[in-house]
Amino acid sequence: MTSHHKNQDIAEPNTILRGQVGSGLHGVTTGADDRDEMGVCIEPRDYVVGLNQFEQWIYRTQPEGVRSGPGDLDLVVYSLRKWTRLAAAGNPTVLLLGFIPDDELVHCDEFGQSLRDNMDMFLSKQAAAKFIGYCRSQLAQLNGEKSRKHTNRPELIAKYGYDTKFAYHAIRLGVQGREYLATGRITLPMPDGWRTYLTGLRLGEVDYVEALMRIEDQLDGLRKLEAESTLPDRPNMDRINAWLIDQYEGWWTK
């Protein structure tokens, strides 16, 4: 059995939570988007206490190296332990799974609901650094400064003069990071005003200079909240650990 199929056989029957995490979830679509989903599974006992290992299963409609297009699915299913580590560190993408509206969920059982009901234990100011890092990464790619000179979306540059999708993600991360640091929650889909603005940005209605200014505004706001947020300095690791043990023991008993 290949590693891919072995991971699939672990992930699919043990999934406790799965939902959309892409642009459709944020409400900022152009009609040309693929569908991004994330899931969490509780792996079998021998993959936790034995030598076998499982951290994630990735499935794509398109082959590796081929860009996803409208109607394609990109799915990642994490082990609960890996997802929890990422959430405790404030990873912006995995945190979305805790705030997805019910109608965007593909699957959620009692264990998945327990995860969603206990998102407050992951709250901490540490998330600020993650949101800033992700936002800056999108900005670097927008400016051609990261990993490669040219984007993999040359059609956007040809049409609008810059990669509007990188700009959209940078601003979105700023907006959502600021809300999370101020309130402990992320509104999904995004509030109407931002949805309208960011959809227009993706369609070339915002020029490059304004987009850069908006990104810098968001970064400034994130830095300010990194210092002033009333969230705890660190997540509640004792509570997280006790909850994690309870979930695994409960699933294996079930």
HUHUJO-V832633 format. One line per field, one symbol per residue. phi: phi as a letter, one per 40 degrees, with the letter a starting at -180 (. if undefined). A space follows every 50 residues. Layout:
phi=???
This chain:
phi=.cdccccccccccbcbaaacbcccccgbbbgbccbbbbbbbbcddccbbb ccbababbbbcccdgbccbdgcbbbbbccdccdcdccccgdccccdccbc cdcbccaabccccccccbcccccacdcdcccccccccccccdcgcbgacb ccbccccccbgacccccdcccdccccccccccbgbbcbccddcccccccc cccgcbcdccdcccccdccccccccdcbdccdcbcccccccccccccccc cccc
